Amino acid sequence: MFKNIVFFLIFCSSSVFSQEVVPLIDFNGYFRSFQNGFFRQLEFQRIRNYKFGDNVVGYTDNRGNLRVFDGGKPNDLANVDAEYEVSDNLLTWKIGPTLNVWDQGNLKTLTFNADNYFVKDSIIVFQDTRFNTLNVYYKNEIIPLTLSSGQSIIPDCVGENIIAYRDNGNFYKVFWNGNIYDLDVWHNPIIFEAGTNILAFNDPINGTFALFENGQFLDLENFYVERYKAGNESVVYTDRSGNFMRYHNGKKQKISSFIPTNWDLKDDVLFWVENGISFALIDDVKVELGRYKIDDFIIKNKMIAYRNIQGGVSCVYNGEVKELTLQRDAQFSIHGNAVLVELFNKSFVLFKEGVKTTL
């Protein structure tokens, strides 16, 4: 019996850390979050500001305290004005030059001499001015990347869990999965596009369009490409023959024989406009969003929400377009696998797992 109780408590604790949070400020000015099918009030006084990711929210309360909420109980981080940033899983706050991190309830000071820093889903990249180093925080460890004898080094590209940077001798390197990989020396900047577990670039040494994936560098095309972007273990690009191409799971796929008038890739969603029709590719399923050019849209995880032709908000769920509201100019955001729509009267529509909930 005792073992069952312990297991239940551990299970509940891990569920709290991993659950999505959906923060909002309602028509009364109360700060709330949608959890387990209902809206939970987090503060009983107006807050000053907040920033959110999928699983964590940082906010400054009425007294100026910085607090963090991850689905459990809000906790204080600082009782003075602090600069803070939030990703889906991490929260950093900076007081003067001191940079700290909250990571699933664990607190750590990264440096007392911070300059530039970048907060992503799995990593934090930061400069330490005392030692003139570029460092990465990864899985509760601080890993030095390079030491500069002159001006502090800023990374060339930072993805959700991958970094491209140069050392003192312009030697390009890649950090991924706790390891550092050598690329080559080149004196001119290389333009990288980083996503999750993948890095794309035109390789000036070999004259190819190349990738870094699974600890290896490989050539995807034997020529440069004009435009490219990386997502979650995928890359989309336009080749010199005018084809719109996608690389995913080790395979190249032609999306279209024409270069779209507008396109974007983020996380697991590819969006493009072809012949005045807007499409999305999610889990290898092509979905027609509308027979018009969509300009106002948000992509996150496996969700896309967008302004529909009536001026309201629609999204895609299970390969189908779902209309969330026809009210014009409603604001919308994505939280994990949920879409939150704020209407003009400060009421809200939440769409999650096929169900619409209103507040």
C-alpha positions as CSV (number, residue, x, y, z in Angstrom):
1,M,0.0,0.0,0.0
2,F,2.8,2.4,1.0
3,K,4.6,1.7,-2.3
4,N,1.4,2.5,-4.3
5,I,1.0,5.8,-2.5
6,V,4.7,6.8,-3.2
7,F,4.3,5.8,-6.9
8,F,1.1,7.9,-7.1
9,L,2.8,11.0,-5.6
10,I,5.7,10.7,-8.0
11,F,3.4,10.3,-10.9
12,C,1.4,13.3,-10.0
13,S,4.5,15.4,-9.4
14,S,6.0,14.5,-12.8
15,S,2.6,15.2,-14.4
16,V,2.5,18.7,-12.9
17,F,6.0,19.5,-14.3
18,S,5.1,18.4,-17.8
19,Q,1.6,19.8,-18.2
20,E,0.8,22.7,-20.6
21,V,-0.2,26.0,-19.2
22,V,-2.4,28.5,-20.9
23,P,-2.2,32.0,-19.2
24,L,-4.6,34.9,-19.8
25,I,-6.0,38.0,-18.2
26,D,-9.8,38.0,-18.1
27,F,-12.3,40.8,-18.3
28,N,-12.0,41.4,-14.5
29,G,-8.2,41.8,-14.8
30,Y,-7.6,38.4,-13.0
31,F,-4.6,36.4,-14.1
32,R,-5.7,32.8,-14.9
33,S,-4.5,29.6,-16.5
34,F,-6.5,26.9,-18.2
35,Q,-5.8,23.5,-16.6
36,N,-7.5,20.1,-16.5
37,G,-10.6,21.4,-18.2
38,F,-11.2,24.6,-16.2
39,F,-9.7,28.1,-15.7
40,R,-7.7,28.5,-12.5
41,Q,-7.1,31.9,-11.0
42,L,-3.4,32.5,-10.2
43,E,-3.4,36.0,-8.7
44,F,-6.1,38.0,-6.9
45,Q,-4.5,41.3,-7.9
46,R,-3.6,42.7,-11.3
47,I,-0.2,41.6,-12.5
48,R,2.3,43.9,-14.3
49,N,3.3,41.6,-17.2
50,Y,3.8,38.0,-18.2
51,K,5.7,35.8,-20.7
52,F,4.8,32.2,-21.5
53,G,6.1,29.0,-23.1
54,D,4.3,25.7,-23.5
55,N,5.0,24.4,-19.9
56,V,6.0,27.5,-17.9
57,V,4.9,31.1,-17.3
58,G,6.9,33.9,-15.8
59,Y,5.2,37.0,-14.6
60,T,5.7,40.1,-12.4
61,D,3.0,40.4,-9.8
62,N,1.3,43.6,-8.4
63,R,4.2,44.1,-5.9
64,G,6.9,43.8,-8.5
65,N,7.9,40.2,-7.6
66,L,9.0,37.9,-10.3
67,R,7.1,34.6,-10.1
68,V,7.1,31.3,-12.0
69,F,4.2,29.0,-12.6
70,D,4.4,25.5,-14.2
71,G,1.0,24.1,-13.4
72,G,1.6,23.6,-9.7
73,K,1.9,26.5,-7.2
74,P,3.3,29.9,-8.3
75,N,6.7,30.4,-6.7
76,D,8.7,33.6,-6.1
77,L,12.1,34.0,-8.0
78,A,13.0,37.6,-7.2
79,N,11.6,40.5,-5.2
80,V,13.2,43.2,-7.3
81,D,12.8,44.3,-10.9
82,A,14.4,41.7,-13.1
83,E,14.8,41.1,-16.8
84,Y,13.4,37.7,-17.6
85,E,12.9,35.4,-20.6
86,V,10.8,32.3,-21.0
87,S,11.0,29.3,-23.4
88,D,8.8,26.3,-23.4
89,N,10.7,24.7,-20.6
90,L,13.2,27.2,-19.1
91,L,13.0,30.6,-17.4
92,T,15.9,33.0,-17.0
93,W,16.1,36.2,-14.9
94,K,18.8,38.7,-14.8
95,I,19.5,41.2,-12.0
96,G,22.3,43.5,-13.0
97,P,24.9,41.2,-14.6
98,T,23.8,38.1,-12.7
99,L,22.0,35.5,-14.9
100,N,19.9,32.8,-13.2
101,V,17.8,29.9,-14.5
102,W,14.7,28.1,-13.4
103,D,14.6,24.5,-14.8
104,Q,11.7,22.4,-13.7
105,G,11.9,23.7,-10.1
106,N,15.7,23.7,-9.9
107,L,17.4,27.1,-9.5
108,K,20.9,27.8,-10.7
109,T,23.1,30.9,-11.2
110,L,24.7,30.7,-14.6
111,T,27.1,33.6,-14.2
112,F,27.7,36.8,-12.2
113,N,29.0,38.6,-15.3
114,A,26.5,38.0,-18.1
115,D,26.4,39.9,-21.4
116,N,24.4,38.6,-24.4
117,Y,22.3,35.4,-23.8
118,F,19.8,33.3,-25.7
119,V,17.0,31.2,-24.1
120,K,15.7,28.2,-26.1
121,D,13.6,25.1,-25.3
122,S,16.6,22.9,-24.2
123,I,19.6,25.2,-24.0
124,I,20.7,28.7,-22.8
125,V,23.7,30.2,-24.5
126,F,25.4,33.1,-22.7
127,Q,28.6,35.2,-22.6
128,D,30.6,35.5,-19.4
129,T,32.5,38.8,-19.5
130,R,34.8,37.9,-16.6
131,F,36.4,35.1,-18.4
132,N,35.5,36.3,-21.9
133,T,33.8,32.9,-22.7
134,L,30.9,31.7,-24.6
135,N,29.0,29.0,-22.7
136,V,25.9,26.8,-23.0
137,Y,23.6,25.5,-20.2
138,Y,22.4,22.1,-21.1
139,K,20.8,19.4,-18.9
140,N,21.7,21.2,-15.7
141,E,25.4,21.6,-16.7
142,I,27.4,24.6,-17.9
143,I,29.6,23.7,-20.8
144,P,32.3,26.2,-22.1
145,L,32.2,26.5,-25.9
146,T,35.1,28.9,-26.5
147,L,37.4,31.4,-24.9
148,S,38.1,34.7,-26.6
149,S,41.3,36.7,-26.4
150,G,39.6,39.8,-27.9
151,Q,36.0,40.8,-28.4
152,S,33.4,38.5,-27.0
153,I,32.1,35.9,-29.4
154,I,28.4,35.8,-30.3
155,P,27.1,32.5,-31.8
156,D,26.3,32.6,-35.5
157,C,23.0,30.7,-35.0
158,V,21.1,29.2,-32.0
159,G,18.3,26.6,-32.5
160,E,16.1,25.0,-29.9
161,N,18.9,22.5,-29.0
162,I,21.7,23.2,-31.4
163,I,24.3,26.0,-31.8
164,A,26.6,27.1,-34.7
165,Y,29.5,29.3,-33.6
166,R,33.2,30.3,-34.4
167,D,36.2,30.2,-32.2
168,N,39.1,32.7,-32.2
169,G,40.5,31.3,-35.4
170,N,37.2,31.5,-37.3
171,F,36.9,27.7,-37.0
172,Y,33.2,26.8,-37.3
173,K,31.9,24.4,-34.7
174,V,28.5,22.9,-33.8
175,F,27.2,22.1,-30.4
176,W,24.5,19.4,-30.2
177,N,23.5,16.8,-27.7
178,G,26.2,17.7,-25.3
179,N,29.0,17.3,-27.8
180,I,31.1,19.7,-30.0
181,Y,31.6,19.0,-33.7
182,D,34.2,20.6,-35.9
183,L,33.1,22.0,-39.3
184,D,35.9,23.9,-41.0
185,V,37.7,27.3,-41.2
186,W,36.2,30.1,-43.2
187,H,36.8,33.8,-42.9
188,N,33.5,35.0,-44.2
189,P,30.2,34.5,-42.4
190,I,28.2,31.3,-43.1
191,I,24.5,31.8,-42.9
192,F,23.0,29.0,-40.8
193,E,19.4,28.0,-40.2
194,A,18.8,26.0,-37.1
195,G,15.8,24.1,-35.9
196,T,15.6,21.1,-33.5
197,N,18.3,18.5,-34.1
198,I,19.2,19.9,-37.5
199,L,21.3,22.7,-39.0
200,A,21.2,23.9,-42.7
201,F,23.7,26.0,-44.5
202,N,25.4,26.7,-47.9
203,D,28.9,25.2,-47.5
204,P,31.5,27.6,-49.0
205,I,34.3,25.0,-48.7
206,N,32.6,22.4,-51.0
207,G,30.1,24.7,-52.8
208,T,27.1,22.6,-51.7
209,F,23.9,22.9,-49.7
210,A,24.7,21.0,-46.5
211,L,23.1,19.7,-43.3
212,F,24.2,18.8,-39.8
213,E,22.1,16.0,-38.5
214,N,22.6,13.2,-36.0
215,G,26.3,14.1,-35.4
216,Q,27.2,14.2,-39.1
217,F,27.6,16.7,-41.9
218,L,26.1,15.7,-45.2
219,D,25.5,17.4,-48.6
220,L,21.9,17.7,-49.6
221,E,22.5,19.4,-53.0
222,N,25.7,19.8,-55.0
223,F,24.9,23.5,-55.4
224,Y,23.9,26.5,-53.3
225,V,20.3,27.2,-52.7
226,E,18.7,30.6,-52.4
227,R,16.4,30.3,-49.5
228,Y,16.2,27.7,-46.8
229,K,14.7,27.2,-43.3
230,A,15.0,24.5,-40.6
231,G,12.2,23.1,-38.4
232,N,11.9,20.0,-36.2
233,E,14.3,17.5,-37.8
234,S,13.4,18.9,-41.2
235,V,14.6,21.5,-43.8
236,V,12.7,23.3,-46.5
237,Y,14.3,25.1,-49.4
238,T,14.0,26.3,-53.0
239,D,16.5,24.8,-55.5
240,R,18.0,26.3,-58.6
241,S,15.5,24.5,-60.8
242,G,12.6,26.4,-59.2
243,N,11.4,23.5,-57.1
244,F,10.1,23.8,-53.6
245,M,11.8,21.0,-51.6
246,R,11.6,19.4,-48.2
247,Y,14.1,17.1,-46.4
248,H,12.8,15.0,-43.5
249,N,13.7,11.6,-42.1
250,G,16.6,11.2,-44.5
251,K,14.5,11.7,-47.6
252,K,14.0,14.6,-50.1
253,Q,10.5,15.4,-51.2
254,K,9.3,17.8,-53.9
255,I,6.5,19.9,-52.4
256,S,5.8,21.8,-55.6
257,S,7.4,22.5,-59.0
258,F,6.9,26.2,-58.4
259,I,8.4,28.5,-55.8
260,P,5.6,29.7,-53.5
261,T,4.8,33.4,-53.2
262,N,5.0,33.0,-49.4
263,W,6.2,30.1,-47.2
264,D,7.4,29.3,-43.7
265,L,8.6,26.4,-41.6
266,K,8.5,26.1,-37.9
267,D,8.6,23.1,-35.6
268,D,6.4,20.4,-37.3
269,V,4.4,22.6,-39.7
270,L,5.2,23.8,-43.2
271,F,3.0,26.6,-44.6
272,W,3.0,27.9,-48.1
273,V,0.9,29.8,-50.7
274,E,0.7,28.5,-54.2
275,N,-1.4,30.0,-57.0
276,G,-3.3,32.1,-54.5
277,I,-4.2,29.0,-52.3
278,S,-2.8,28.5,-48.8
279,F,-1.6,25.1,-47.7
280,A,-0.1,23.4,-44.6
281,L,1.8,20.2,-44.3
282,I,1.4,18.5,-40.9
283,D,2.5,14.9,-40.2
284,D,2.9,14.4,-44.0
285,V,-0.8,15.4,-44.5
286,K,-1.4,18.3,-46.9
287,V,-4.3,20.5,-45.8
288,E,-5.9,23.3,-47.9
289,L,-6.3,26.2,-45.5
290,G,-8.2,28.4,-47.8
291,R,-8.5,29.6,-51.4
292,Y,-6.8,32.9,-50.6
293,K,-3.5,34.2,-49.5
294,I,-3.0,34.0,-45.7
295,D,-0.7,36.6,-44.2
296,D,-1.6,36.5,-40.5
297,F,-0.8,33.1,-39.0
298,I,1.1,31.5,-36.1
299,I,2.9,28.2,-36.1
300,K,4.0,26.2,-33.1
301,N,4.5,22.5,-32.4
302,K,2.0,20.7,-34.7
303,M,-0.5,23.6,-34.8
304,I,-1.2,26.4,-37.1
305,A,-3.8,29.1,-36.3
306,Y,-4.6,31.9,-38.8
307,R,-6.8,34.8,-39.8
308,N,-9.5,33.4,-42.1
309,I,-11.2,35.1,-45.0
310,Q,-14.0,36.5,-42.8
311,G,-11.4,38.1,-40.5
312,G,-12.0,35.5,-37.7
313,V,-9.7,32.7,-36.6
314,S,-9.3,29.1,-37.8
315,C,-6.9,26.3,-37.1
316,V,-6.1,22.8,-38.2
317,Y,-6.9,19.8,-36.1
318,N,-6.5,16.1,-37.3
319,G,-6.0,17.2,-40.9
320,E,-9.2,19.4,-40.9
321,V,-9.8,23.1,-40.8
322,K,-11.7,24.2,-37.7
323,E,-13.3,27.6,-37.5
324,L,-12.9,29.1,-34.0
325,T,-14.6,32.4,-34.4
326,L,-15.9,34.8,-37.1
327,Q,-15.4,37.8,-34.9
328,R,-13.0,40.1,-36.8
329,D,-9.6,41.1,-35.4
330,A,-9.6,38.7,-32.5
331,Q,-6.2,38.0,-31.1
332,F,-4.9,34.5,-31.0
333,S,-1.9,32.4,-29.6
334,I,-0.8,28.8,-29.4
335,H,0.0,27.0,-26.2
336,G,1.3,23.5,-26.6
337,N,-1.5,21.9,-28.7
338,A,-4.1,24.5,-27.8
339,V,-5.2,27.7,-29.5
340,L,-6.4,30.6,-27.4
341,V,-8.6,33.3,-29.0
342,E,-9.2,36.6,-27.2
343,L,-12.4,38.4,-28.3
344,F,-13.1,42.1,-28.3
345,N,-15.0,42.0,-24.9
346,K,-12.1,40.2,-23.1
347,S,-14.0,36.8,-23.4
348,F,-11.9,33.8,-24.6
349,V,-12.3,30.8,-26.7
350,L,-9.9,27.9,-26.1
351,F,-9.6,25.1,-28.6
352,K,-7.8,22.0,-27.4
353,E,-8.0,18.4,-28.6
354,G,-11.1,19.1,-30.7
355,V,-13.0,20.8,-27.9
356,K,-13.9,24.5,-27.6
357,T,-14.2,26.0,-24.1
358,T,-15.3,29.6,-23.5
359,L,-14.6,32.0,-20.6
